[in-house]
Amino acid sequence: MKRTYEVQIHRTEAGRPWSYSQAEALQREWADRIDQGVESRTLFLFSEFEPTVTLGRRQRLNENIQIPSGVRLLATDRGGLET
C-alpha cells in the first residue's frame, strides 16, 4: 500500500528560532484537533528552539540546577527531569 504525506512548513522570522512555548502551543493545538475529530493527519514538528531548559514533573526545584546566562527556564507538565 502506497502512502502519501502532506508536508506543511511553518517558520518564524528568518534567523529567529521558535520559542519552546510557541512550538508547545502548536503541538497542543494539533493534538486537541485530533482529539475532537477535526483533524486526522499526523503532525511531525521539526524545530529549532531558542536556548531553553525545561523542568518536567519529576524535577525537584530545590535540586542544584545551573542555567547558563541567556537560557530560558520553563516548567512543563511532561514527565521527566530537566532537558
Backbone bond lengths (Angstrom), bond angles and torsions (degrees), N, CA, C in turn:
res aa  C-N    CA-C-N  psi(-1)  N-CA   C-N-CA  omega(-1)  CA-C   N-CA-C  phi
1 M - - - 1.444 - - 1.532 109.24 -
2 K 1.295 115.92 125.06 1.460 121.06 180.00 1.526 109.73 -85.75
3 R 1.320 116.05 131.75 1.468 121.15 177.51 1.510 109.77 -110.64
4 T 1.287 115.20 143.98 1.459 120.19 173.98 1.522 107.98 -121.89
5 Y 1.289 115.43 151.63 1.456 121.51 -179.00 1.516 109.80 -129.58
6 E 1.290 115.06 141.63 1.460 120.40 173.80 1.523 107.37 -92.38
7 V 1.296 116.61 134.80 1.456 121.35 179.14 1.511 108.75 -113.52
8 Q 1.317 115.74 126.74 1.458 121.60 174.08 1.522 107.22 -118.88
9 I 1.301 115.97 137.93 1.460 120.35 178.98 1.524 108.21 -114.39
10 H 1.317 115.39 123.36 1.462 122.11 177.90 1.522 106.91 -117.49
11 R 1.297 116.33 124.39 1.464 119.92 -177.70 1.513 110.46 -125.29
12 T 1.289 113.81 154.23 1.453 119.12 168.60 1.520 106.13 -88.86
13 E 1.294 117.06 -174.65 1.460 119.76 178.68 1.521 109.84 -59.26
14 A 1.312 115.88 147.94 1.468 121.02 -179.12 1.522 110.66 -53.58
15 G 1.311 115.13 133.04 1.463 119.90 177.07 1.513 114.75 81.51
16 R 1.334 117.57 -0.71 1.470 120.43 -179.93 1.520 109.08 -118.68
17 P 1.317 118.31 113.96 1.464 119.44 177.70 1.530 110.55 -70.97
18 W 1.323 115.59 162.30 1.462 121.38 176.76 1.519 109.18 -67.77
19 S 1.311 115.65 151.64 1.456 118.23 167.50 1.525 106.03 -80.76
20 Y 1.310 116.31 154.95 1.462 120.29 177.29 1.524 109.62 -57.11
21 S 1.325 116.90 -40.30 1.465 121.87 -178.10 1.525 111.74 -62.33
22 Q 1.338 117.88 -39.50 1.462 121.13 178.51 1.528 110.66 -62.73
23 A 1.314 116.90 -47.99 1.461 120.94 -178.42 1.526 110.88 -66.71
24 E 1.320 117.09 -39.22 1.459 120.14 179.01 1.525 110.72 -64.62
25 A 1.329 117.24 -39.97 1.462 120.93 178.67 1.534 110.84 -62.89
26 L 1.330 117.69 -42.97 1.460 121.40 178.17 1.527 110.32 -63.32
27 Q 1.311 116.27 -42.91 1.455 120.99 -179.81 1.536 111.05 -63.08
28 R 1.315 116.93 -43.96 1.471 120.52 179.76 1.534 111.16 -68.48
29 E 1.322 116.90 -38.94 1.465 120.82 178.01 1.532 109.81 -60.91
30 W 1.321 116.75 -44.55 1.459 120.96 -179.39 1.533 110.05 -64.76
31 A 1.316 117.97 -42.70 1.472 121.66 178.91 1.528 110.32 -62.42
32 D 1.329 117.50 -40.67 1.464 120.98 177.53 1.519 111.15 -62.25
33 R 1.334 116.73 -41.19 1.463 120.83 179.44 1.533 111.03 -63.32
34 I 1.326 116.95 -38.65 1.466 120.75 177.22 1.528 109.73 -67.28
35 D 1.349 117.13 -45.41 1.469 121.28 179.42 1.524 111.79 -59.36
36 Q 1.334 117.56 -35.11 1.460 122.45 -178.42 1.526 112.65 -84.11
37 G 1.327 117.06 -4.05 1.453 120.72 179.81 1.517 114.02 80.26
38 V 1.327 117.78 7.98 1.465 122.37 179.49 1.525 110.44 -77.08
39 E 1.308 116.38 -30.53 1.464 122.62 -175.63 1.519 108.78 -131.98
40 S 1.317 116.76 141.18 1.461 119.43 178.05 1.521 112.03 -123.00
41 R 1.322 117.28 -8.36 1.467 119.94 -178.02 1.521 110.96 -78.20
42 T 1.305 114.69 155.17 1.458 121.67 176.01 1.520 108.80 -86.36
43 L 1.303 116.53 140.33 1.464 122.33 176.90 1.514 108.75 -108.11
44 F 1.307 116.20 124.05 1.458 121.62 170.34 1.517 105.73 -103.98
45 L 1.301 116.39 115.82 1.454 121.19 -176.38 1.522 108.70 -106.71
46 F 1.309 116.15 107.94 1.464 121.94 176.15 1.517 106.50 -105.75
47 S 1.293 117.09 128.82 1.455 117.95 -176.88 1.518 111.20 -153.57
48 E 1.287 112.99 161.63 1.459 121.38 172.16 1.517 105.57 -115.04
49 F 1.317 116.86 125.78 1.457 121.37 -178.42 1.517 110.73 -99.66
50 E 1.326 113.97 154.71 1.455 117.61 167.38 1.530 106.33 -64.85
51 P 1.327 118.54 156.99 1.470 120.39 -177.36 1.533 111.62 -54.98
52 T 1.337 115.97 119.67 1.464 122.19 -174.16 1.518 109.55 -145.57
53 V 1.320 116.08 140.34 1.459 122.65 169.36 1.525 106.02 -114.62
54 T 1.346 116.69 127.57 1.457 119.89 177.93 1.524 109.22 -107.01
55 L 1.324 114.53 143.49 1.459 121.59 177.59 1.517 108.12 -108.72
56 G 1.327 117.21 118.27 1.455 121.97 178.49 1.517 111.56 -80.51
57 R 1.328 115.06 177.53 1.474 121.01 -177.35 1.515 113.18 -61.30
58 R 1.319 117.66 -29.72 1.475 120.03 -177.18 1.528 113.02 -83.78
59 Q 1.311 118.05 -7.33 1.469 120.80 -178.18 1.518 110.09 -77.25
60 R 1.301 116.25 130.65 1.465 121.14 175.80 1.520 108.12 -91.51
61 L 1.305 116.65 127.82 1.461 120.68 -176.58 1.518 112.60 -68.60
62 N 1.320 117.99 -17.85 1.461 119.21 179.84 1.524 112.76 -83.28
63 E 1.338 117.62 -6.71 1.459 119.81 178.14 1.524 109.40 -72.87
64 N 1.297 116.65 151.68 1.455 122.21 -176.73 1.535 110.29 -77.48
65 I 1.307 116.18 99.73 1.461 121.78 177.96 1.517 107.38 -113.41
66 Q 1.304 116.40 122.68 1.459 120.29 179.44 1.522 109.14 -99.56
67 I 1.327 115.17 120.04 1.460 121.55 -178.94 1.526 107.90 -108.09
68 P 1.318 117.74 121.56 1.465 119.98 179.10 1.529 111.76 -63.48
69 S 1.294 116.13 154.51 1.461 121.96 177.36 1.536 109.54 -58.48
70 G 1.331 116.34 137.83 1.457 120.99 178.25 1.516 114.47 86.08
71 V 1.333 116.89 0.46 1.459 121.19 179.43 1.522 108.58 -103.79
72 R 1.304 115.70 130.88 1.461 121.40 -177.29 1.528 109.92 -83.54
73 L 1.324 117.67 142.81 1.458 123.94 178.95 1.528 108.27 -113.43
74 L 1.350 117.15 123.80 1.463 122.15 -179.44 1.515 111.10 -131.59
75 A 1.315 116.61 135.90 1.461 121.41 172.06 1.528 107.67 -86.75
76 T 1.339 116.33 139.83 1.464 120.99 178.60 1.517 109.31 -126.33
77 D 1.322 116.58 165.16 1.457 120.37 177.09 1.522 111.84 -93.38
78 R 1.298 116.48 11.95 1.458 120.87 179.25 1.525 109.74 -84.07
79 G 1.320 115.80 160.09 1.445 120.22 178.98 1.522 111.12 -72.64
80 G 1.279 115.87 173.10 1.452 119.31 175.48 1.512 113.73 99.55
81 L 1.310 113.70 -175.77 1.448 121.50 -179.15 1.521 108.86 -101.16
82 E 1.315 117.19 -132.90 1.459 119.46 178.72 1.522 110.64 -97.81
83 T 1.317 116.02 146.08 1.467 121.36 175.53 1.517 108.68 -135.15
